[in-house]
């Protein structure tokens, strides 16, 4: 499976590669998009190319605590904690 990985996480990259995935740089040849820690919004045009094949890993319980440092804000604001 070919994955367009939008992340700087070497752990996630290694995990996917060890699971048999090929990390690619071109959305046109990718089977899936996996986003983790990616700071830019992925456009609807790109997401439309991947119906039900784009995964966004986020270290907070959305819709609370979007953006940078979501774990800090969940404690500071007393909002739900978790991952999505």
C-alpha positions in Angstrom: 0.0 0.0 0.0 1.3 3.5 -0.9 0.9 6.2 1.7 1.3 9.9 1.4 2.6 10.7 4.9 2.1 14.3 6.0 4.2 14.2 9.1 7.6 14.8 10.5 7.3 11.8 12.8 10.0 9.2 12.2 8.3 6.8 14.5 5.1 6.9 12.4 7.1 6.6 9.2 9.0 3.6 10.6 5.8 2.0 11.9 4.1 2.3 8.5 7.2 1.0 6.6 7.6 -1.9 9.0 4.0 -2.8 8.4 4.7 -3.0 4.6 3.6 0.4 3.5 5.6 2.4 0.9 5.9 6.1 1.8 5.4 8.2 -1.4 5.6 11.9 -2.1 3.1 12.1 -4.9 -0.6 12.2 -4.1 -1.4 10.9 -7.6 0.1 7.5 -6.8 -0.9 7.2 -3.2 -3.6 4.8 -1.9 -4.0 6.7 1.4 -3.2 10.0 3.1 -2.0 9.9 6.7 -1.7 13.2 8.5 -0.1 13.6 11.9 1.2 17.0 13.2 0.6 18.5 9.8 0.0 22.2 10.3 -1.8 23.0 7.1 -5.4 22.3 6.2 -5.6 19.7 3.4 -7.8 21.2 0.6 -11.2 19.7 -0.3 -9.8 19.1 -3.8 -7.1 16.8 -2.4 -9.5 15.1 0.0 -12.0 14.5 -2.8 -9.2 12.3 -4.5 -9.2 10.1 -1.4 -12.8 9.3 -0.4 -12.7 7.4 2.9 -8.9 7.0 2.5 -7.5 10.0 4.4 -6.6 9.6 8.1 -5.9 12.6 10.4 -4.3 11.6 13.7 -4.8 14.3 16.3 -3.6 14.4 19.9 -6.8 15.9 21.3 -10.4 15.0 21.5 -11.8 17.0 18.6 -13.4 19.5 18.2 -11.8 20.7 21.5 -8.2 22.0 21.7 -7.3 22.3 18.0 -3.9 23.5 16.9 -0.6 23.6 18.8 -0.2 22.0 22.3 -3.7 20.4 22.5 -2.8 18.5 25.6 -1.8 21.6 27.5 -5.0 23.4 26.6 -7.2 20.4 27.6 -5.9 20.7 31.1 -5.8 24.5 31.2 -9.4 24.8 29.9 -10.8 21.7 31.6 -12.0 20.3 28.3 -12.2 16.7 27.2 -8.9 14.8 26.9 -8.2 12.1 24.3 -7.1 11.5 20.8 -9.0 11.4 17.5 
